[in-house]
Amino acid sequence: MAYKYPQRFAGVVAMSPVSPITAWAKRLHNVPLWLMHGAKDEQAPVKESEELISAIEKGGGKPRFTRLDERDHFILDQYEGAAIVDWLMAQRKPASAASSSPTQ
């Protein structure tokens, strides 16, 4: 969704995304992004997320990346901490993006 409609999001948290595409970087470089990925993930290799993060950074974005070295694909418990909620609540869309965002 964030790739398709980047103007709709003030911030995005993605966990162990399956097959992120580095070409997405051009549309995501202005979206605050926190990507988390288990290094032992056999369903979605962490290398793909690292490549996306690198591509976003090369495009001028400042994504946040958390590599969970001892974890696999199942990391949804990361939502249980306050850090994600605090980070999301601190994000704001630029005024120009908020006013141009479609309502549907």
LUMVEX-70000 format. One record per residue: residue in one letter; x, y, z of N, C-alpha, C, O in turn. Coordinates in nm, 4 decimals. Each point is the difference from the previous one (the first is absolute). Last residue first. Layout:
BEGIN
+-------+----------+----------+----------+----------+----------+----------+----------+----------+----------+----------+----------+----------+
! lolum !      n_x !      n_y !      n_z !     ca_x !     ca_y !     ca_z !      c_x !      c_y !      c_z !      o_x !      o_y !      o_z !
+-------+----------+----------+----------+----------+----------+----------+----------+----------+----------+----------+----------+----------+
!     A !        X !        Y !        Z !        X !        Y !        Z !        X !        Y !        Z !        X !        Y !        Z !
...
+-------+----------+----------+----------+----------+----------+----------+----------+----------+----------+----------+----------+----------+
This chain:
BEGIN
+-------+----------+----------+----------+----------+----------+----------+----------+----------+----------+----------+----------+----------+
! lolum !      n_x !      n_y !      n_z !     ca_x !     ca_y !     ca_z !      c_x !      c_y !      c_z !      o_x !      o_y !      o_z !
+-------+----------+----------+----------+----------+----------+----------+----------+----------+----------+----------+----------+----------+
!     Q !  -1.0273 !   0.8566 !  -0.1141 !  -0.0395 !  -0.1394 !  -0.0188 !   0.0984 !  -0.0752 !  -0.0824 !  -0.0187 !  -0.1190 !  -0.0251 !
!     T !   0.0785 !   0.5788 !   0.1487 !  -0.0774 !  -0.0490 !   0.1141 !  -0.0444 !  -0.1447 !  -0.0173 !  -0.0375 !  -0.0643 !   0.0981 !
!     P !   0.4956 !   0.3322 !  -0.2899 !  -0.1385 !  -0.0338 !  -0.0326 !  -0.0708 !  -0.0593 !   0.1204 !   0.0632 !  -0.0627 !   0.0851 !
!     S !   0.3472 !   0.4243 !  -0.0636 !  -0.0308 !  -0.1420 !   0.0149 !  -0.1454 !  -0.0275 !  -0.0354 !  -0.0897 !   0.0667 !   0.0515 !
!     S !   0.3276 !   0.3663 !  -0.0220 !  -0.0171 !  -0.0592 !  -0.1326 !  -0.0371 !  -0.1483 !   0.0053 !  -0.0215 !  -0.0621 !  -0.1041 !
!     S !   0.1061 !   0.3332 !   0.4972 !  -0.1076 !   0.0665 !  -0.0732 !  -0.0236 !  -0.0607 !  -0.1361 !  -0.1088 !   0.0149 !  -0.0556 !
!     A !   0.4589 !  -0.1769 !   0.3382 !  -0.1288 !  -0.0213 !   0.0659 !  -0.1137 !   0.0616 !  -0.0790 !  -0.1089 !  -0.0571 !  -0.0065 !
!     A !   0.5552 !   0.1237 !  -0.1354 !  -0.0427 !  -0.1376 !  -0.0240 !  -0.1368 !  -0.0254 !   0.0614 !  -0.0826 !  -0.0698 !  -0.0588 !
!     S !   0.2863 !   0.4894 !   0.1331 !  -0.0342 !  -0.0129 !  -0.1416 !  -0.0478 !  -0.1412 !  -0.0321 !  -0.0905 !  -0.0161 !  -0.0819 !
!     A !   0.2494 !   0.1137 !   0.5209 !  -0.1285 !   0.0650 !  -0.0266 !  -0.0408 !  -0.0165 !  -0.1444 !  -0.1183 !  -0.0204 !  -0.0271 !
!     P !   0.4260 !  -0.3560 !   0.2458 !   0.0156 !   0.1412 !  -0.0357 !  -0.1352 !   0.0598 !  -0.0357 !  -0.0874 !  -0.0711 !  -0.0496 !
!     K !   0.1000 !  -0.3315 !   0.3933 !   0.0048 !   0.0228 !  -0.1444 !   0.0256 !   0.1476 !  -0.0234 !  -0.0486 !   0.0846 !   0.0750 !
!     R !   0.2108 !  -0.3661 !   0.3656 !  -0.0976 !   0.0948 !  -0.0522 !   0.0164 !   0.0102 !  -0.1506 !   0.1119 !   0.0022 !  -0.0513 !
!     Q !   0.0415 !  -0.3217 !   0.5315 !   0.0086 !   0.0306 !  -0.1433 !  -0.1126 !   0.0943 !  -0.0416 !  -0.1119 !  -0.0085 !   0.0504 !
!     A !   0.1703 !  -0.1918 !   0.3922 !   0.0870 !   0.1161 !  -0.0205 !   0.0081 !   0.0419 !  -0.1470 !   0.0513 !   0.1076 !  -0.0305 !
!     M !  -0.2903 !  -0.4981 !   0.1842 !  -0.0705 !   0.1197 !   0.0457 !   0.0835 !   0.1269 !  -0.0201 !  -0.0552 !   0.1099 !  -0.0046 !
!     L !   0.2480 !  -0.5373 !  -0.0944 !  -0.1087 !   0.0326 !  -0.0931 !  -0.0709 !   0.1298 !   0.0390 !  -0.0303 !   0.0824 !  -0.0864 !
!     W !   0.3616 !  -0.2462 !   0.3804 !   0.0597 !   0.0443 !  -0.1259 !  -0.1087 !   0.0407 !  -0.0995 !   0.0092 !   0.1056 !  -0.0625 !
!     D !  -0.1479 !  -0.2938 !   0.4722 !   0.0603 !   0.1324 !   0.0218 !   0.0576 !   0.0552 !  -0.1303 !  -0.0187 !   0.1176 !  -0.0313 !
!     V !  -0.1435 !  -0.5562 !   0.0231 !  -0.1110 !   0.0942 !   0.0143 !   0.0548 !   0.1416 !   0.0182 !  -0.0492 !   0.0940 !  -0.0624 !
!     I !   0.3647 !  -0.4374 !   0.0546 !  -0.0633 !   0.0163 !  -0.1315 !  -0.1125 !   0.1025 !   0.0069 !  -0.0097 !   0.0880 !  -0.0855 !
!     A !   0.2320 !  -0.2061 !   0.4914 !   0.0880 !   0.0733 !  -0.0920 !  -0.0658 !   0.0248 !  -0.1356 !   0.0120 !   0.1094 !  -0.0550 !
!     A !  -0.1866 !  -0.3705 !   0.4406 !  -0.0454 !   0.1375 !  -0.0188 !   0.0803 !   0.0748 !  -0.1060 !  -0.0456 !   0.1023 !  -0.0512 !
!     G !  -0.0407 !  -0.6495 !   0.0510 !   0.0756 !   0.1039 !   0.0708 !  -0.0531 !   0.1384 !  -0.0317 !  -0.0663 !   0.0206 !  -0.1017 !
!     E !  -0.1023 !  -0.4223 !  -0.1077 !  -0.0417 !   0.0080 !   0.1398 !   0.0734 !   0.1095 !   0.0784 !  -0.0487 !   0.0451 !   0.1037 !
!     Y !   0.1248 !  -0.1912 !  -0.5710 !  -0.1042 !   0.1020 !   0.0165 !  -0.0391 !   0.0210 !   0.1462 !  -0.0618 !   0.1010 !   0.0337 !
!     Q !   0.3590 !  -0.4466 !  -0.1746 !   0.0688 !   0.1293 !   0.0055 !  -0.0994 !   0.1148 !   0.0156 !   0.0354 !   0.1066 !   0.0505 !
!     D !  -0.1546 !  -0.5682 !  -0.1259 !   0.0058 !   0.0417 !   0.1399 !   0.0742 !   0.1335 !   0.0163 !  -0.0076 !   0.0626 !   0.1057 !
!     L !  -0.0272 !  -0.3000 !  -0.5265 !  -0.1097 !   0.0925 !   0.0311 !  -0.0022 !   0.0444 !   0.1455 !  -0.0616 !   0.1015 !   0.0327 !
!     I !   0.3608 !  -0.4025 !  -0.3231 !   0.0476 !   0.1040 !   0.0921 !  -0.1098 !   0.0982 !   0.0399 !   0.0295 !   0.1099 !   0.0469 !
!     F !   0.1152 !  -0.5653 !  -0.3514 !  -0.1111 !   0.0288 !   0.0907 !   0.0441 !   0.0962 !   0.1096 !   0.0464 !  -0.0414 !   0.1062 !
!     H !   0.2501 !  -0.1422 !  -0.4494 !  -0.1047 !   0.0793 !  -0.0644 !  -0.1076 !   0.0494 !   0.0974 !  -0.0659 !   0.1008 !  -0.0258 !
!     D !   0.5168 !  -0.2211 !   0.2587 !  -0.0381 !  -0.0457 !  -0.1330 !  -0.1101 !   0.0910 !  -0.0542 !  -0.0017 !   0.1192 !   0.0306 !
!     R !   0.4311 !  -0.0328 !   0.3465 !  -0.1423 !  -0.0219 !  -0.0274 !  -0.0212 !  -0.0487 !  -0.1426 !   0.0850 !   0.0165 !  -0.0875 !
!     E !   0.3257 !   0.1490 !   0.3275 !  -0.0387 !  -0.1326 !   0.0492 !  -0.1446 !  -0.0361 !  -0.0308 !  -0.0531 !  -0.0954 !   0.0570 !
!     D !   0.2576 !   0.5257 !  -0.1894 !   0.0929 !  -0.1067 !  -0.0357 !  -0.0431 !  -0.1402 !   0.0420 !   0.0335 !  -0.0964 !  -0.0689 !
!     L !  -0.2735 !   0.5573 !  -0.0761 !  -0.0129 !  -0.0828 !   0.1198 !   0.0778 !  -0.1296 !  -0.0248 !  -0.0527 !  -0.0954 !  -0.0571 !
!     R !   0.0471 !   0.6230 !  -0.1392 !   0.0297 !  -0.1392 !  -0.0360 !   0.0000 !  -0.0798 !   0.1297 !   0.0794 !   0.0261 !   0.0905 !
!     T !  -0.2807 !   0.4680 !  -0.2549 !   0.0360 !  -0.0828 !   0.1143 !   0.0136 !  -0.1425 !  -0.0481 !  -0.0977 !  -0.0633 !  -0.0403 !
!     F !   0.0801 !   0.6028 !  -0.1692 !   0.0028 !  -0.1444 !  -0.0234 !   0.0441 !  -0.0710 !   0.1258 !   0.1027 !   0.0333 !   0.0590 !
!     R !  -0.2998 !   0.4676 !  -0.2911 !   0.0513 !  -0.0635 !   0.1211 !  -0.0074 !  -0.1502 !  -0.0241 !  -0.1016 !  -0.0501 !  -0.0479 !
!     P !   0.1454 !   0.4784 !  -0.3250 !  -0.0789 !  -0.1051 !   0.0644 !   0.0693 !  -0.0509 !   0.1260 !   0.1211 !   0.0145 !   0.0169 !
!     K !  -0.0848 !   0.4009 !  -0.3477 !   0.0635 !  -0.0335 !   0.1269 !  -0.0825 !  -0.1065 !   0.0724 !  -0.0555 !   0.0257 !   0.1068 !
!     G !   0.1497 !   0.1826 !  -0.6553 !  -0.0867 !  -0.0326 !   0.1132 !   0.0792 !  -0.0375 !   0.1231 !   0.1192 !  -0.0298 !  -0.0073 !
!     G !   0.0522 !   0.1292 !  -0.4459 !  -0.0129 !   0.1131 !   0.0911 !  -0.0917 !  -0.0250 !   0.1188 !  -0.0164 !   0.0876 !   0.0849 !
!     G !   0.1683 !  -0.3966 !  -0.4442 !  -0.0915 !   0.0985 !  -0.0558 !  -0.0245 !   0.1181 !   0.0919 !  -0.0809 !   0.0872 !  -0.0317 !
!     K !   0.3492 !  -0.4562 !   0.1641 !   0.0667 !   0.0570 !  -0.1179 !  -0.0867 !   0.1071 !  -0.0657 !   0.0519 !   0.0918 !  -0.0634 !
!     E !  -0.2360 !  -0.3379 !   0.4219 !   0.1048 !   0.0908 !   0.0473 !   0.0720 !   0.0659 !  -0.1175 !   0.0303 !   0.1192 !   0.0056 !
!     I !  -0.3450 !  -0.4500 !  -0.1042 !  -0.0684 !   0.1184 !   0.0529 !   0.1026 !   0.1024 !   0.0469 !  -0.0146 !   0.1195 !  -0.0261 !
!     A !   0.1792 !  -0.5349 !  -0.1127 !  -0.0513 !   0.0760 !  -0.1141 !  -0.0718 !   0.1267 !   0.0453 !   0.0139 !   0.1047 !  -0.0632 !
!     S !   0.1353 !  -0.4076 !   0.3946 !   0.1141 !   0.0629 !  -0.0672 !  -0.0458 !   0.0866 !  -0.1171 !   0.0503 !   0.1108 !  -0.0185 !
!     I !  -0.3742 !  -0.3714 !   0.2363 !   0.0455 !   0.1068 !   0.0891 !   0.1155 !   0.0765 !  -0.0653 !   0.0023 !   0.1231 !   0.0023 !
!     L !  -0.1527 !  -0.5074 !  -0.2244 !  -0.0985 !   0.1070 !  -0.0084 !   0.0436 !   0.1193 !   0.0855 !  -0.0071 !   0.1143 !  -0.0452 !
!     E !   0.2683 !  -0.5015 !   0.0705 !   0.0164 !   0.0634 !  -0.1310 !  -0.0989 !   0.1154 !  -0.0179 !   0.0356 !   0.1040 !  -0.0554 !
!     E !  -0.0709 !  -0.3685 !   0.4418 !   0.1217 !   0.0807 !   0.0071 !   0.0246 !   0.0722 !  -0.1329 !   0.0441 !   0.1149 !  -0.0011 !
!     S !  -0.3959 !  -0.4227 !   0.0225 !  -0.0323 !   0.1210 !   0.0764 !   0.1211 !   0.0917 !   0.0090 !  -0.0132 !   0.1220 !  -0.0103 !
!     E !   0.0783 !  -0.5368 !  -0.1923 !  -0.0895 !   0.0811 !  -0.0830 !  -0.0392 !   0.1294 !   0.0710 !  -0.0071 !   0.1057 !  -0.0626 !
!     K !   0.2647 !  -0.4343 !   0.2938 !   0.0798 !   0.0705 !  -0.1019 !  -0.0878 !   0.0908 !  -0.0865 !   0.0428 !   0.1089 !  -0.0381 !
!     V !  -0.2208 !  -0.4177 !   0.3617 !   0.0322 !   0.1319 !   0.0527 !   0.0796 !   0.0819 !  -0.1019 !  -0.0069 !   0.1229 !   0.0007 !
!     P !  -0.3442 !  -0.5209 !  -0.1398 !   0.1400 !   0.0246 !   0.0365 !   0.0262 !   0.1441 !   0.0425 !  -0.0451 !   0.0943 !  -0.0649 !
!     A !  -0.3902 !  -0.4049 !   0.0962 !   0.0291 !   0.1282 !  -0.0633 !   0.1431 !   0.0373 !   0.0405 !   0.0216 !   0.0500 !   0.1104 !
!     Q !  -0.1712 !  -0.4683 !   0.0191 !  -0.1113 !   0.0298 !  -0.0903 !   0.0224 !   0.1288 !  -0.0778 !  -0.0432 !   0.0124 !  -0.1146 !
!     E !   0.3340 !  -0.1828 !   0.4636 !   0.0140 !  -0.0844 !  -0.1187 !  -0.1113 !   0.0258 !  -0.1011 !   0.0099 !  -0.0448 !  -0.1142 !
!     D !   0.2515 !   0.3156 !   0.5465 !  -0.1252 !  -0.0153 !  -0.0748 !   0.0260 !  -0.0819 !  -0.1268 !   0.0779 !   0.0411 !  -0.0860 !
!     K !   0.2236 !   0.1312 !   0.4499 !  -0.0145 !  -0.1435 !  -0.0266 !  -0.1293 !  -0.0316 !  -0.0753 !  -0.0448 !  -0.1147 !  -0.0020 !
!     A !   0.1590 !   0.5599 !   0.1447 !   0.1116 !  -0.0441 !  -0.0835 !  -0.0093 !  -0.1475 !  -0.0362 !   0.0587 !  -0.0428 !  -0.0994 !
!     G !  -0.4692 !   0.3979 !   0.1991 !   0.0766 !  -0.1052 !   0.0657 !   0.1083 !  -0.0521 !  -0.0939 !  -0.0284 !  -0.0340 !  -0.1149 !
!     H !  -0.2046 !   0.5378 !   0.1194 !   0.0092 !  -0.1277 !  -0.0691 !   0.0864 !  -0.0962 !   0.0802 !   0.1069 !   0.0366 !   0.0489 !
!     M !  -0.3700 !   0.4954 !  -0.1005 !   0.0585 !  -0.0993 !   0.0905 !   0.0005 !  -0.1339 !  -0.0717 !  -0.0936 !  -0.0346 !  -0.0721 !
!     L !   0.0401 !   0.6022 !  -0.0398 !  -0.0100 !  -0.1369 !  -0.0469 !   0.0721 !  -0.0903 !   0.0986 !   0.1141 !   0.0263 !   0.0379 !
!     W !  -0.3300 !   0.4906 !  -0.0944 !   0.0745 !  -0.0822 !   0.0943 !  -0.0250 !  -0.1433 !  -0.0422 !  -0.1117 !  -0.0507 !   0.0103 !
!     L !   0.0506 !   0.5759 !  -0.2401 !  -0.0149 !  -0.1450 !  -0.0041 !   0.0866 !  -0.0638 !   0.1062 !   0.1181 !   0.0320 !   0.0135 !
!     P !  -0.3332 !   0.4633 !  -0.2379 !   0.0707 !  -0.0556 !   0.1149 !  -0.0316 !  -0.1498 !   0.0112 !  -0.1159 !  -0.0396 !   0.0117 !
!     V !   0.1047 !   0.2967 !  -0.4781 !  -0.0896 !  -0.0551 !   0.1023 !   0.0847 !  -0.0477 !   0.1178 !   0.0875 !  -0.0846 !  -0.0190 !
!     N !   0.0905 !   0.2528 !  -0.4010 !  -0.0519 !   0.1098 !   0.0818 !  -0.0952 !  -0.0464 !   0.1099 !  -0.0495 !   0.0822 !   0.0772 !
!     H !   0.2549 !  -0.3870 !  -0.3954 !   0.1090 !   0.0733 !   0.0633 !  -0.0471 !   0.1175 !   0.0847 !   0.0747 !   0.0455 !   0.0867 !
!     L !  -0.3279 !  -0.3844 !  -0.3703 !   0.0008 !  -0.0066 !   0.1462 !   0.1038 !   0.0897 !   0.0668 !   0.0016 !   0.0104 !   0.1226 !
!     R !  -0.0710 !  -0.0800 !  -0.6049 !  -0.1279 !   0.0481 !   0.0533 !  -0.0012 !   0.0058 !   0.1518 !  -0.0861 !   0.0657 !   0.0586 !
!     K !   0.4696 !  -0.2228 !  -0.2930 !  -0.0300 !   0.1320 !  -0.0564 !  -0.1297 !   0.0566 !   0.0556 !  -0.0130 !   0.1215 !   0.0152 !
!     A !   0.1535 !  -0.5686 !   0.0950 !   0.0738 !   0.1050 !   0.0707 !  -0.0344 !   0.1388 !  -0.0512 !  -0.0080 !   0.0941 !   0.0789 !
!     W !  -0.1362 !  -0.5293 !  -0.2571 !  -0.0934 !   0.0722 !   0.0864 !   0.0670 !   0.1210 !   0.0640 !  -0.0679 !   0.0940 !   0.0413 !
!     A !   0.3040 !  -0.4201 !  -0.3010 !  -0.0585 !   0.1083 !  -0.0811 !  -0.1016 !   0.0808 !   0.0809 !  -0.0330 !   0.1126 !  -0.0373 !
!     T !   0.2364 !  -0.5096 !   0.2117 !   0.0824 !   0.1197 !   0.0156 !  -0.0521 !   0.1164 !  -0.0835 !   0.0269 !   0.1157 !   0.0325 !
!     I !  -0.3291 !  -0.5051 !   0.1860 !   0.0651 !   0.0267 !  -0.1272 !   0.0783 !   0.1302 !   0.0118 !  -0.0551 !   0.1024 !   0.0404 !
!     P !  -0.1307 !  -0.5232 !   0.3064 !  -0.0007 !   0.1439 !  -0.0282 !   0.0820 !   0.0244 !  -0.1263 !   0.0983 !  -0.0697 !  -0.0249 !
!     S !  -0.2678 !  -0.3782 !   0.2416 !   0.0432 !   0.0488 !  -0.1313 !  -0.0148 !   0.1507 !  -0.0197 !  -0.0650 !   0.0436 !  -0.0950 !
!     V !  -0.1366 !  -0.1805 !   0.5302 !   0.0282 !  -0.1047 !  -0.0973 !   0.0284 !   0.0665 !  -0.1347 !  -0.0841 !   0.0720 !  -0.0538 !
!     P !   0.1531 !   0.1262 !   0.5761 !  -0.0753 !   0.0054 !  -0.1250 !   0.0457 !  -0.1093 !  -0.0969 !   0.1187 !  -0.0307 !  -0.0109 !
!     S !  -0.0575 !   0.1364 !   0.5264 !   0.0332 !  -0.1144 !  -0.0856 !  -0.0758 !   0.0033 !  -0.1324 !  -0.0686 !  -0.0965 !  -0.0338 !
!     M !  -0.0951 !   0.4751 !   0.3026 !   0.0686 !  -0.1110 !   0.0649 !   0.0145 !  -0.1159 !  -0.0963 !  -0.0979 !  -0.0505 !  -0.0548 !
!     A !   0.0042 !   0.6275 !   0.0765 !  -0.0136 !  -0.1251 !  -0.0743 !   0.0826 !  -0.1073 !   0.0701 !   0.1138 !   0.0240 !   0.0402 !
!     V !  -0.3392 !   0.5037 !   0.0308 !   0.0799 !  -0.1050 !   0.0610 !  -0.0289 !  -0.1275 !  -0.0783 !  -0.1154 !  -0.0400 !  -0.0150 !
!     V !   0.0555 !   0.6049 !  -0.0814 !  -0.0325 !  -0.1398 !  -0.0267 !   0.0963 !  -0.0900 !   0.0764 !   0.1209 !   0.0229 !   0.0007 !
!     G !  -0.3376 !   0.5309 !  -0.0418 !   0.1067 !  -0.0923 !   0.0366 !  -0.0477 !  -0.1419 !  -0.0189 !  -0.1195 !  -0.0282 !   0.0091 !
!     A !  -0.1343 !   0.3935 !  -0.1571 !   0.0947 !   0.0821 !   0.0749 !   0.1199 !  -0.0846 !   0.0404 !   0.1100 !   0.0526 !   0.0174 !
!     F !  -0.4626 !  -0.1250 !  -0.4481 !   0.0589 !  -0.0473 !   0.1246 !   0.0954 !   0.1012 !   0.0615 !   0.0855 !   0.0569 !  -0.0680 !
!     R !  -0.3273 !  -0.0368 !  -0.3675 !  -0.1009 !  -0.0246 !   0.1044 !   0.0589 !  -0.0260 !   0.1375 !  -0.0727 !   0.0012 !   0.0994 !
!     Q !   0.3178 !   0.0595 !  -0.5234 !  -0.0479 !   0.1273 !   0.0542 !  -0.1013 !  -0.0185 !   0.1129 !  -0.0285 !   0.0948 !   0.0731 !
!     P !   0.2132 !  -0.4646 !  -0.3370 !   0.0915 !   0.0538 !   0.1025 !  -0.0487 !   0.1288 !   0.0647 !   0.0343 !   0.0276 !   0.1150 !
!     Y !  -0.2344 !  -0.4395 !  -0.3963 !  -0.0552 !   0.1292 !   0.0419 !   0.0897 !   0.0659 !   0.1057 !  -0.0442 !   0.0195 !   0.1132 !
!     K !   0.1798 !  -0.4289 !  -0.3278 !  -0.1054 !   0.0404 !  -0.0934 !  -0.0505 !   0.1410 !   0.0306 !  -0.0258 !   0.0781 !  -0.0916 !
!     Y !   0.3448 !  -0.2837 !   0.3794 !   0.0589 !   0.0195 !  -0.1328 !  -0.1031 !   0.0573 !  -0.0961 !   0.0300 !   0.0916 !  -0.0766 !
!     A !  -0.1730 !  -0.2119 !   0.5049 !   0.0841 !   0.1200 !   0.0072 !   0.0672 !   0.0284 !  -0.1339 !   0.0189 !   0.1160 !  -0.0367 !
!     M !  -0.2813 !  -0.5106 !   0.0846 !  -0.0822 !   0.1203 !   0.0000 !   0.0860 !   0.1258 !   0.0000 !  -0.0306 !   0.0961 !  -0.0707 !
+-------+----------+----------+----------+----------+----------+----------+----------+----------+----------+----------+----------+----------+
